[in-house]
């Protein structure tokens, strides 16, 4: 039986997914990213969308099971049967009357495929109107409808999530024509109700932490109900689980979810993200006796009244809403209290007068952080001043507050005073150190030598505490300076991480500062505090042996260790004080550990920003955010690619986000956490922490420092490893493979395609989704897409050898058809091109190889170029205009205003056009930038040719650019005269060109602004231009008479 294509192979609501994915980056409370740092996590909305769209068929496919079509109609409505459901607006998933992001009227057909897309994500009416009329967008949380699957607010909305689960269930169980939607949906309800019933019976059992026979029976009943349900749902696997976003969303949608990762740190984070909240974050009822036995009478008395159970006026039991978060909080605070008792004197409080009503009372204030600077020596032999290595002087620089250090220089003595107001004077350290005492320059090389010889000292400059309006800054007392110095003999060599750091450019250890051990990233006081915290953890572990079920205790210890990790990462001499937010930041702002010259020493024993008390809130919020459903992920700390892990064709789908080629040194960076987790969890997970540091040789990246410093060897390793993993996946997967990819270089694309094709799979679709905020820190060496790409693949039987001409023609036909279909759906620019790539590769991938007439093989890089040319040609086919305008529109589609190679200009000037490449530069359509070029915008072109667009023979693009220039200016009469001569009616080609430009120009750019203004005022401009010509004619006649 021929399977229907999955939704992801034919259509995706990428604009809506993009909008919510960008929002996802700024969501904090309860988000997976807030449990523990991991690099380049995929946004949850794109993961949920890709998982769902990979598991349901296209309802318009002829081979789509009738039961699934019926289910879509029942759950999402249809033109004939609009959806009417309590708590959901009437026909919530009806497609757009007018696609809001295109510049022309584009009704979206009301069919079941488009209703599925609207279920994944649909813009609100306010958002649609803003897009249609170029108005300010609504706030981030108001862009998607409240009934959209991918909306953050719906992640625990059972009504919406269960619609997705039901559609997946019907899709997975309707392979036979005998199934109908009503019976399958009834089966789903029965299986799901059995889980709910088993949960209720187990979680209402008093003292279920005790291993009684009744508890064992009810625990087994819940597991049976879960297994019975999951046996009827798809099996989804992520071989590169990383931060866990994909398997989390697969589990949320009710699938049997699996995740692998070779990195032990990632694996432990996954346990805390994807397994323990869903298994153990549930209600528990304790008898009074058991509660007091576990937590003490004082804790019992502090419990809220509404959680106590009374019998005849006496408290007999206590109901805890979330057992796991309660225990994590209880033991974390116990650990902190024990540590405070031991070393609280190292972070002394100060007394401060605080206004309480009409009175002022004295309160003790604990510091938030201590602001330190490294100190270098001036290289001038006659000076040798000790200079703080400051790049700027602000302590706080927010919209409403500026606090700075004002230097006071006396001979060779450097002091400061703390002042408020603006102070934009540059610091003393830039590309070198300029001594403020003698103006001599000390090079970075000399400073590095000082560092290697232990000649860089440190100076405590300011103490930061909570104030009446934000943070207060003061100078340290002599006592505080003295107490900050901890003798090295107090440090326990069994706890201090003296493991060697890898010398790579991404870390300070590879930058020549003499830092080569992990312990060197911390001051002695920081190490002593961390050491004491870890010893307190050891004490708690020893008291809990046998107090709870073993697996539950493992979960509890895991969270306490992840919580401590959150503190350790901000308690380092390589952290950052963010002056714009007045808070402590980790060293990992840019997927690296760079050299830092001034840093905040967080007070982990405090109660606000930067403290472990504050870090605890984030951990508890996550546990309580992901506990509402019972589906956890089965996790494996191993490299993928082992064919024996799953039986042949066992998996339904593989959905993954492979490492970014050579962009992030995951293993090297995560050693920061590994060396501490080994000390806090090594006894709990002995096999996971058996190696000195994280495994590196088998990591699926193309990092040359792991492969004899050879870029070629690294590339080969990455491609071979990826192919090996995809090869295993091809054996293990019965249906679809969806791969997210965020690297646009031809080399990376080539590697991905080679690995897919080499594993006997073929690409069947590809989509670009904006997943990054404009200010994101990751740069990926300039190769990061604002859009990450998702490609869908299927196992395929590759036939013999393809003929170059035949395949080229097939690609042209396929891409032309794809362009036509996707254009109607509102796809433009890079989104359109990316979608075409997938279809082009599918033609290429039908063969073992494609050969030219001379017998040479066609490479993937050549194939992608073919696809680009075919897309360019297809885009120009439907455009009526002169060749220069066609070229401009086509180039804008493919490249925007990004730099491109000179060869590209020559190539595309020959594609269906009669235009000389030199004309592109003499007419300033393209502007040279070294050996590259960029597309000229209207201001560039006017600056180079003041008479642009003034001749009757001028091209359409010249006339449009002239109009944009005049519209921005103040000479209204000249603009109206120009409109009268080139665009005096709404059906003139001028307006069609302007419409095409508006769809392609970057939103917010000046070109977009002027194009939008001209189009918005088209009718009035035409009317005024005619009136102006008439008036001019009348004035001329009067003058002549």
MIVOSE-874827 format. One record per residue (C-alpha): x, y, z. Coordinates in steps of 0.1 Angstrom, whole numbers, padded with zeros to 4 digits, always signed. Layout:
BEGIN
XYZ/...
***
This chain:
BEGIN
+0000+0000+0000/+0014+0034-0010/+0016+0057+0021/+0003+0092+0019/+0028+0120+0022/+0031+0135+0056/+0020+0171+0062/+0056+0182+0066/+0064+0170+0031/+0038+0193+0015/+0030+0223+0037/+0040+0241+0069/+0027+0273+0085/+0062+0287+0086/+0053+0323+0093/+0033+0314+0123/+0059+0290+0136/+0086+0316+0131/+0067+0342+0151/+0062+0319+0181/+0097+0306+0178/+0112+0341+0181/+0089+0347+0211/+0101+0314+0226/+0136+0327+0230/+0125+0354+0254/+0102+0331+0276/+0117+0324+0310/+0095+0310+0337/+0091+0272+0334/+0109+0270+0301/+0133+0240+0294/+0162+0264+0289/+0159+0277+0324/+0167+0244+0341/+0203+0243+0330/+0224+0258+0303/+0228+0239+0270/+0239+0254+0237/+0217+0260+0206/+0185+0244+0219/+0157+0244+0192/+0127+0266+0202/+0098+0245+0215/+0072+0258+0189/+0092+0246+0159/+0099+0212+0177/+0062+0207+0185/+0052+0217+0149/+0078+0195+0133/+0069+0165+0154/+0032+0169+0148/+0036+0175+0110/+0059+0145+0107/+0033+0122+0122/+0001+0132+0104/-0006+0127+0067/-0016+0154+0042/-0054+0152+0041/-0054+0161+0004/-0031+0132-0006/-0051+0106-0025/-0036+0079-0003/-0046+0096+0030/-0067+0073+0051/-0104+0083+0051/-0105+0080+0089/-0079+0107+0092/-0098+0131+0070/-0129+0124+0091/-0109+0131+0123/-0096+0164+0109/-0132+0174+0101/-0145+0164+0135/-0117+0180+0155/-0109+0211+0134/-0141+0216+0113/-0146+0220+0076/-0163+0244+0052/-0194+0222+0054/-0192+0216+0092/-0177+0246+0110/-0162+0237+0144/-0184+0245+0173/-0170+0235+0207/-0172+0248+0242/-0143+0272+0252/-0132+0275+0215/-0145+0303+0192/-0166+0292+0163/-0146+0278+0135/-0112+0287+0151/-0092+0269+0124/-0108+0284+0094/-0081+0295+0069/-0073+0331+0063/-0097+0351+0041/-0066+0369+0029/-0031+0356+0035/-0018+0384+0057/+0019+0385+0047/+0015+0389+0009/+0010+0424-0007/-0019+0413-0029/-0053+0398-0021/-0046+0361-0016/-0075+0341-0002/-0064+0308+0014/-0084+0279+0002/-0106+0263+0030/-0095+0227+0028/-0085+0201+0054/-0047+0206+0047/-0050+0243+0055/-0071+0236+0086/-0043+0214+0099/-0019+0243+0092/-0042+0267+0111/-0043+0242+0140/-0005+0242+0142/-0005+0280+0142/-0028+0308+0131/-0023+0345+0135/-0049+0365+0155/-0072+0389+0138/-0051+0418+0152/-0019+0403+0138/-0035+0397+0104/-0047+0433+0102/-0013+0446+0113/+0004+0426+0086/-0021+0434+0059/-0020+0472+0066/+0017+0475+0077/+0007+0486+0112/+0027+0479+0144/+0025+0443+0154/+0007+0432+0186/+0028+0421+0216/+0046+0387+0213/+0019+0368+0233/-0009+0382+0211/+0003+0372+0177/-0010+0337+0176/-0045+0326+0183/-0053+0311+0217/-0062+0278+0199/-0028+0273+0182/-0010+0241+0190/+0024+0257+0191/+0015+0287+0213/+0036+0287+0246/+0004+0292+0266/-0011+0259+0253/+0018+0236+0262/-0003+0222+0292/-0037+0230+0277/-0052+0195+0276/-0080+0205+0253/-0056+0217+0226/-0028+0192+0232/-0053+0163+0232/-0066+0174+0197/-0030+0168+0185/-0027+0135+0203/-0060+0123+0188/-0050+0133+0153/-0017+0115+0157/-0035+0084+0172/-0060+0083+0143/-0032+0087+0117/-0011+0060+0133/-0039+0035+0137/-0059+0040+0104/-0037+0022+0080/-0066-0001+0071/-0097+0012+0053/-0119-0006+0078/-0111+0020+0105/-0133+0050+0110/-0126+0082+0129/-0154+0078+0154/-0143+0044+0166/-0107+0053+0167/-0114+0085+0187/-0135+0065+0211/-0106+0041+0216/-0083+0070+0223/-0107+0083+0249/-0109+0049+0266/-0071+0044+0267/-0065+0080+0279/-0092+0077+0306/-0075+0045+0319/-0043+0065+0325/-0062+0092+0343/-0080+0067+0365/-0048+0048+0374/-0030+0082+0382/-0059+0092+0405/-0058+0059+0423/-0021+0059+0429/-0016+0096+0437/-0045+0096+0462/-0030+0066+0481/-0017+0079+0515/+0020+0074+0522/+0027+0060+0488/+0064+0066+0493/+0063+0034+0514/+0069+0002+0495/+0036-0014+0504/+0019-0042+0484/-0010-0018+0476/+0014+0008+0463/+0032-0017+0441/-0001-0029+0426/-0013+0006+0418/+0021+0017+0404/+0021-0014+0381/-0015-0005+0371/-0005+0030+0360/+0025+0016+0341/+0002-0009+0323/-0022+0019+0314/+0007+0040+0300/+0022+0011+0281/-0012+0002+0266/-0017+0037+0254/+0019+0042+0241/+0018+0009+0222/-0008+0025+0200/+0011+0058+0195/+0041+0064+0172/+0077+0058+0184/+0098+0089+0179/+0136+0090+0183/+0161+0119+0185/+0196+0106+0180/+0211+0140+0190/+0189+0149+0219/+0212+0177+0232/+0191+0201+0253/+0160+0179+0249/+0135+0201+0231/+0125+0176+0204/+0120+0145+0226/+0102+0167+0252/+0076+0178+0225/+0073+0142+0212/+0064+0130+0247/+0041+0160+0253/+0022+0149+0221/+0017+0114+0236/+0044+0095+0216/+0068+0069+0229/+0098+0091+0229/+0135+0082+0228/+0166+0103+0231/+0203+0096+0228/+0233+0118+0235/+0269+0109+0239/+0276+0138+0262/+0270+0129+0299/+0262+0165+0308/+0234+0166+0282/+0222+0133+0294/+0219+0144+0330/+0201+0176+0319/+0177+0155+0299/+0169+0133+0329/+0159+0165+0348/+0140+0179+0318/+0123+0149+0301/+0120+0121+0327/+0118+0131+0364/+0091+0159+0363/+0068+0137+0343/+0074+0106+0365/+0078+0121+0400/+0064+0156+0399/+0030+0144+0412/+0008+0149+0442/+0014+0129+0474/-0006+0126+0506/+0014+0120+0538/+0000+0109+0571/+0009+0133+0599/+0033+0108+0614/+0051+0101+0582/+0054+0138+0573/+0069+0147+0607/+0092+0117+0605/+0106+0129+0571/+0105+0167+0575/+0102+0175+0612/+0075+0191+0633/+0086+0227+0624/+0081+0220+0587/+0047+0204+0595/+0035+0236+0613/+0045+0258+0583/+0024+0239+0558/-0005+0259+0543/-0039+0254+0560/-0055+0243+0527/-0031+0214+0523/-0039+0199+0557/-0065+0172+0559/-0087+0172+0590/-0107+0145+0607/-0129+0156+0636/-0109+0189+0638/-0076+0172+0640/-0049+0173+0613/-0044+0137+0602/-0026+0141+0569/-0010+0166+0545/-0015+0167+0507/+0015+0180+0488/+0006+0191+0452/+0041+0183+0437/+0061+0158+0457/+0093+0164+0437/+0094+0202+0438/+0086+0200+0475/+0115+0177+0483/+0139+0196+0460/+0131+0228+0478/+0132+0212+0513/+0166+0196+0509/+0181+0225+0489/+0172+0249+0518/+0185+0224+0543/+0218+0223+0523/+0220+0261+0522/+0213+0264+0559/+0241+0239+0567/+0265+0258+0544/+0255+0292+0558/+0263+0279+0593/+0297+0267+0581/+0309+0297+0560/+0283+0325+0562/+0309+0347+0579/+0328+0349+0546/+0300+0370+0532/+0293+0394+0560/+0261+0415+0561/+0261+0453+0567/+0236+0473+0587/+0214+0497+0568/+0185+0521+0578/+0153+0511+0560/+0121+0531+0561/+0091+0510+0574/+0060+0532+0575/+0068+0563+0595/+0098+0548+0612/+0133+0539+0601/+0147+0506+0614/+0181+0490+0611/+0183+0459+0589/+0211+0436+0579/+0218+0436+0542/+0237+0408+0525/+0257+0416+0494/+0245+0404+0461/+0280+0403+0446/+0315+0417+0448/+0329+0435+0418/+0365+0426+0410/+0390+0437+0384/+0422+0420+0373/+0452+0443+0377/+0481+0445+0353/+0515+0463+0357/+0524+0493+0335/+0554+0482+0314/+0571+0516+0318/+0601+0508+0341/+0598+0542+0357/+0561+0539+0364/+0551+0502+0370/+0517+0514+0382/+0492+0487+0391/+0463+0494+0367/+0429+0477+0369/+0421+0462+0335/+0389+0480+0329/+0373+0484+0295/+0347+0509+0308/+0337+0524+0341/+0300+0519+0344/+0286+0498+0373/+0251+0504+0361/+0239+0518+0328/+0202+0514+0324/+0175+0536+0308/+0168+0552+0342/+0201+0548+0361/+0238+0554+0356/+0264+0546+0382/+0301+0547+0374/+0336+0546+0388/+0353+0579+0385/+0391+0574+0385/+0413+0595+0409/+0450+0594+0399/+0476+0605+0424/+0511+0599+0411/+0511+0561+0406/+0482+0554+0429/+0448+0547+0412/+0417+0552+0433/+0380+0556+0425/+0349+0574+0436/+0314+0562+0428/+0293+0587+0411/+0260+0589+0392/+0252+0602+0357/+0266+0597+0322/+0303+0588+0319/+0312+0576+0284/+0350+0578+0288/+0367+0548+0274/+0384+0523+0298/+0421+0518+0300/+0421+0484+0283/+0413+0480+0246/+0437+0465+0221/+0464+0473+0247/+0466+0488+0282/+0470+0525+0284/+0484+0535+0318/+0464+0564+0333/+0494+0575+0353/+0520+0579+0325/+0501+0572+0293/+0525+0544+0284/+0511+0514+0264/+0514+0478+0276/+0506+0453+0249/+0483+0424+0253/+0513+0401+0247/+0530+0417+0277/+0499+0413+0298/+0498+0376+0289/+0533+0372+0300/+0524+0388+0333/+0495+0364+0336/+0517+0333+0329/+0541+0345+0356/+0513+0350+0381/+0519+0388+0381/+0483+0397+0374/+0467+0405+0407/+0430+0411+0415/+0414+0441+0432/+0380+0442+0450/+0365+0475+0437/+0329+0475+0448/+0303+0457+0468/+0268+0454+0453/+0236+0450+0473/+0199+0454+0470/+0188+0490+0474/+0155+0510+0475/+0157+0515+0437/+0176+0486+0422/+0212+0479+0432/+0234+0499+0456/+0271+0502+0450/+0297+0510+0477/+0334+0505+0483/+0345+0474+0503/+0355+0478+0539/+0390+0466+0550/+0373+0437+0567/+0356+0426+0535/+0389+0429+0516/+0407+0408+0542/+0380+0381+0545/+0379+0376+0507/+0414+0362+0508/+0412+0324+0514/+0444+0304+0519/+0450+0276+0494/+0456+0250+0521/+0419+0252+0530/+0410+0237+0496/+0403+0200+0494/+0423+0185+0465/+0397+0157+0462/+0370+0183+0453/+0389+0211+0436/+0388+0204+0397/+0424+0204+0387/+0416+0186+0354/+0434+0200+0324/+0415+0223+0300/+0417+0217+0263/+0437+0244+0245/+0413+0257+0219/+0404+0292+0207/+0368+0289+0220/+0382+0288+0256/+0406+0311+0275/+0429+0281+0279/+0437+0284+0242/+0444+0321+0242/+0478+0323+0260/+0468+0336+0294/+0485+0307+0313/+0451+0292+0323/+0451+0254+0318/+0431+0239+0347/+0394+0242+0354/+0401+0253+0390/+0418+0284+0376/+0384+0297+0365/+0376+0303+0402/+0389+0324+0430/+0400+0307+0462/+0369+0320+0481/+0346+0308+0453/+0363+0273+0454/+0360+0272+0492/+0323+0280+0490/+0317+0255+0463/+0337+0229+0482/+0315+0235+0513/+0283+0233+0493/+0294+0199+0479/+0303+0186+0513/+0269+0197+0526/+0254+0177+0496/+0274+0147+0507/+0259+0150+0542/+0224+0151+0529/+0230+0121+0506/+0241+0101+0536/+0210+0110+0556/+0187+0100+0528/+0199+0065+0521/+0168+0043+0523/+0144+0072+0531/+0128+0070+0497/+0125+0047+0467/+0159+0044+0450/+0149+0058+0416/+0131+0087+0433/+0162+0095+0453/+0183+0095+0421/+0159+0121+0407/+0162+0142+0439/+0200+0141+0439/+0200+0150+0402/+0181+0182+0408/+0202+0192+0438/+0233+0189+0416/+0218+0207+0386/+0207+0235+0410/+0243+0237+0424/+0255+0238+0388/+0234+0269+0382/+0252+0286+0410/+0287+0274+0400/+0283+0288+0365/+0278+0323+0379/+0303+0320+0407/+0335+0321+0385/+0361+0347+0378/+0349+0345+0342/+0314+0356+0348/+0301+0390+0337/+0283+0419+0354/+0257+0431+0330/+0255+0468+0336/+0223+0472+0315/+0204+0447+0337/+0224+0449+0369/+0228+0412+0372/+0253+0384+0371/+0258+0365+0339/+0275+0332+0331/+0307+0331+0309/+0289+0314+0281/+0274+0344+0262/+0288+0333+0229/+0293+0295+0231/+0328+0301+0244/+0348+0310+0275/+0367+0342+0266/+0392+0360+0288/+0374+0383+0312/+0391+0412+0330/+0365+0423+0355/+0339+0401+0370/+0313+0398+0397/+0318+0373+0426/+0282+0362+0432/+0272+0357+0468/+0257+0322+0465/+0244+0323+0501/+0224+0355+0495/+0186+0357+0489/+0183+0376+0457/+0199+0379+0422/+0229+0356+0418/+0222+0335+0449/+0214+0298+0451/+0180+0308+0466/+0172+0326+0434/+0185+0297+0413/+0163+0274+0432/+0132+0292+0420/+0141+0285+0384/+0145+0248+0390/+0112+0245+0409/+0093+0264+0382/+0105+0240+0356/+0095+0209+0376/+0061+0224+0382/+0057+0234+0346/+0063+0200+0330/+0045+0177+0355/+0009+0178+0342/+0013+0149+0317/+0025+0114+0324/+0047+0107+0293/+0084+0107+0299/+0113+0101+0275/+0135+0070+0275/+0170+0083+0275/+0203+0067+0266/+0238+0082+0272/+0254+0068+0241/+0265+0077+0206/+0238+0069+0181/+0244+0047+0151/+0242+0013+0168/+0218-0007+0147/+0211-0031+0176/+0195-0003+0197/+0162-0008+0180/+0148-0036+0159/+0144-0032+0122/+0117-0007+0113/+0107-0004+0150/+0107+0034+0150/+0079+0054+0134/+0098+0086+0129/+0132+0102+0137/+0132+0139+0144/+0165+0155+0152/+0187+0186+0152/+0223+0174+0145/+0253+0193+0158/+0262+0224+0138/+0292+0211+0119/+0322+0230+0134/+0303+0258+0151/+0301+0247+0187/+0326+0227+0208/+0299+0210+0229/+0322+0185+0246/+0349+0209+0254/+0326+0236+0268/+0305+0212+0288/+0336+0200+0307/+0330+0231+0328/+0299+0213+0342/+0312+0178+0339/+0341+0183+0364/+0316+0195+0390/+0288+0170+0382/+0314+0142+0385/+0319+0154+0421/+0282+0158+0429/+0267+0129+0409/+0297+0105+0403/+0284+0081+0429/+0248+0083+0416/+0258+0078+0379/+0291+0060+0381/+0291+0048+0345/+0282+0082+0330/+0311+0098+0349/+0337+0071+0345/+0359+0091+0322/+0381+0120+0333/+0362+0144+0311/+0335+0143+0284/+0340+0119+0254/+0353+0139+0224/+0367+0116+0197/+0333+0102+0189/+0314+0135+0191/+0296+0142+0158/+0312+0175+0150/+0338+0187+0125/+0362+0203+0150/+0397+0200+0137/+0413+0201+0172/+0398+0167+0179/+0413+0153+0147/+0450+0161+0146/+0443+0197+0138/+0432+0187+0103/+0401+0203+0087/+0400+0175+0062/+0400+0147+0088/+0374+0166+0109/+0351+0170+0079/+0355+0133+0070/+0348+0123+0106/+0316+0144+0107/+0303+0131+0074/+0312+0095+0082/+0296+0097+0117/+0265+0114+0103/+0262+0088+0076/+0267+0060+0101/+0239+0074+0123/+0216+0080+0093/+0223+0045+0080/+0212+0030+0113/+0181+0052+0113/+0172+0040+0078/+0172+0004+0092/+0153+0013+0123/+0126+0037+0109/+0095+0027+0091/+0083+0061+0081/+0098+0096+0080/+0130+0113+0092/+0129+0151+0098/+0161+0169+0103/+0165+0205+0116/+0196+0223+0104/+0208+0258+0111/+0239+0261+0089/+0236+0276+0054/+0271+0272+0040/+0273+0251+0009/+0299+0229+0026/+0275+0221+0055/+0245+0216+0032/+0267+0193+0010/+0277+0172+0040/+0241+0169+0052/+0228+0159+0018/+0257+0134+0012/+0250+0118+0046/+0213+0115+0039/+0218+0101+0003/+0247+0079+0015/+0223+0062+0040/+0199+0052+0012/+0174+0080+0021/+0160+0108-0001/+0149+0143+0009/+0112+0149+0003/+0107+0184+0016/+0125+0213+0032/+0113+0244+0051/+0130+0275+0065/+0117+0287+0099/+0129+0319+0116/+0140+0307+0151/+0164+0334+0162/+0160+0368+0179/+0178+0396+0161/+0201+0401+0191/+0210+0365+0196/+0246+0359+0207/+0253+0329+0185/+0271+0339+0154/+0281+0306+0139/+0309+0322+0121/+0285+0342+0100/+0269+0310+0086/+0238+0309+0109/+0205+0313+0092/+0179+0336+0107/+0159+0307+0094/+0168+0272+0105/+0160+0246+0079/+0140+0215+0084/+0143+0187+0058/+0121+0156+0056/+0135+0124+0043/+0123+0089+0036/+0141+0056+0030/+0143+0051-0008/+0154+0026-0034/+0181+0043-0056/+0181+0032-0092/+0214+0029-0112/+0230+0060-0127/+0212+0092-0138/+0219+0112-0169/+0229+0148-0161/+0206+0163-0188/+0176+0141-0177/+0180+0150-0141/+0186+0187-0148/+0153+0188-0168/+0135+0169-0140/+0147+0194-0114/+0136+0223-0136/+0101+0209-0140/+0098+0199-0103/+0111+0233-0090/+0089+0252-0114/+0058+0233-0102/+0070+0239-0065/+0075+0276-0071/+0040+0280-0085/+0023+0261-0057/+0043+0277-0029/+0039+0312-0043/+0002+0308-0041/+0006+0299-0004/+0025+0331+0003/+0061+0318+0002/+0087+0344-0009/+0124+0349-0010/+0147+0326+0010/+0117+0306+0023/+0107+0298-0012/+0142+0288-0023/+0148+0266+0007/+0115+0247+0000/+0128+0242-0036/+0161+0227-0025/+0143+0197-0009/+0124+0190-0041/+0155+0193-0062/+0175+0169-0040/+0146+0144-0043/+0151+0142-0081/+0188+0138-0076/+0185+0112-0049/+0165+0088-0070/+0199+0076-0084/+0230+0061-0069/+0248+0089-0087/+0243+0114-0116/+0269+0115-0143/+0278+0141-0170/+0286+0131-0206/+0323+0128-0198/+0316+0103-0170/+0323+0127-0141/+0298+0127-0111/+0276+0156-0104/+0283+0168-0068/+0256+0180-0043/+0271+0215-0045/+0264+0215-0083/+0229+0201-0076/+0221+0230-0052/+0233+0254-0078/+0210+0238-0104/+0181+0242-0079/+0189+0278-0074/+0190+0284-0112/+0158+0266-0117/+0141+0286-0089/+0154+0318-0104/+0141+0309-0138/+0107+0298-0124/+0104+0331-0105/+0110+0352-0136/+0087+0332-0157/+0055+0348-0143/+0069+0383-0142/+0061+0407-0170/+0088+0433-0173/+0121+0443-0188/+0152+0421-0181/+0169+0444-0156/+0138+0446-0135/+0134+0408-0138/+0170+0404-0127/+0165+0427-0097/+0134+0410-0085/+0149+0375-0090/+0182+0384-0072/+0162+0400-0043/+0143+0367-0040/+0175+0346-0038/+0200+0367-0020/+0183+0398-0005/+0209+0424+0002/+0236+0399+0014/+0270+0397-0002/+0275+0371-0029/+0302+0359-0052/+0309+0375-0086/+0304+0342-0104/+0268+0343-0092/+0261+0375-0111/+0275+0361-0143/+0255+0329-0139/+0221+0344-0133/+0224+0371-0159/+0224+0343-0184/+0194+0325-0169/+0165+0333-0192/+0177+0369-0197/+0194+0389-0224/+0215+0410-0201/+0252+0416-0200/+0268+0411-0167/+0287+0444-0170/+0253+0462-0173/+0245+0450-0138/+0274+0471-0125/+0272+0501-0148/+0235+0505-0140/+0243+0499-0103/+0218+0470-0099/+0248+0453-0083/+0275+0472-0064/+0310+0458-0060/+0324+0452-0025/+0359+0439-0030/+0356+0405-0048/+0319+0403-0037/+0288+0423-0046/+0255+0434-0031/+0222+0444-0046/+0219+0482-0048/+0191+0497-0028/+0173+0528-0040/+0195+0552-0020/+0227+0536-0033/+0215+0538-0069/+0202+0574-0066/+0235+0585-0050/+0254+0570-0080/+0230+0583-0107/+0210+0615-0098/+0189+0612-0130/+0178+0576-0124/+0144+0567-0138/+0138+0601-0155/+0139+0589-0191/+0110+0574-0210/+0133+0545-0218/+0142+0539-0182/+0136+0504-0168/+0107+0498-0144/+0131+0492-0115/+0147+0526-0122/+0113+0543-0122/+0102+0526-0090/+0135+0535-0072/+0131+0571-0084/+0096+0572-0069/+0108+0557-0036/+0135+0585-0035/+0110+0612-0042/+0084+0598-0017/+0110+0600+0011/+0118+0636+0001/+0100+0669+0005/+0093+0678-0031/+0057+0666-0034/+0051+0682-0068/+0081+0664-0083/+0068+0631-0070/+0033+0637-0084/+0048+0646-0118/+0068+0614-0118/+0037+0593-0108/+0018+0610-0136/+0044+0601-0162/+0051+0564-0152/+0022+0552-0130/-0010+0572-0137/-0033+0542-0134/-0035+0513-0109/-0030+0486-0136/+0004+0500-0148/+0034+0476-0144/+0050+0501-0121/+0026+0491-0093/+0030+0454-0099/+0068+0458-0095/+0063+0478-0063/+0040+0450-0050/+0066+0424-0057/+0093+0445-0040/+0072+0450-0009/+0068+0412-0005/+0106+0407-0007/+0122+0437+0010/+0134+0432+0046/+0107+0445+0070/+0119+0476+0087/+0143+0486+0060/+0141+0520+0044/+0133+0505+0010/+0104+0485+0026/+0091+0517+0043/+0091+0537+0011/+0076+0509-0010/+0049+0504+0016/+0041+0541+0018/+0038+0544-0020/+0015+0514-0022/-0007+0524+0008/-0012+0558-0009/-0015+0546-0044/-0050+0557-0052/-0045+0592-0037/-0011+0596-0054/-0027+0588-0088/-0056+0611-0081/-0033+0640-0069/-0009+0635-0098/-0037+0638-0124/-0050+0669-0105/-0015+0684-0105/-0011+0679-0142/-0045+0695-0148/-0036+0725-0126/-0003+0728-0144/-0021+0728-0177/-0046+0755-0165/-0017+0777-0152/+0001+0773-0185/-0030+0784-0204/-0035+0814-0181/+0001+0824-0186/+0000+0820-0224/-0032+0841-0225/
***
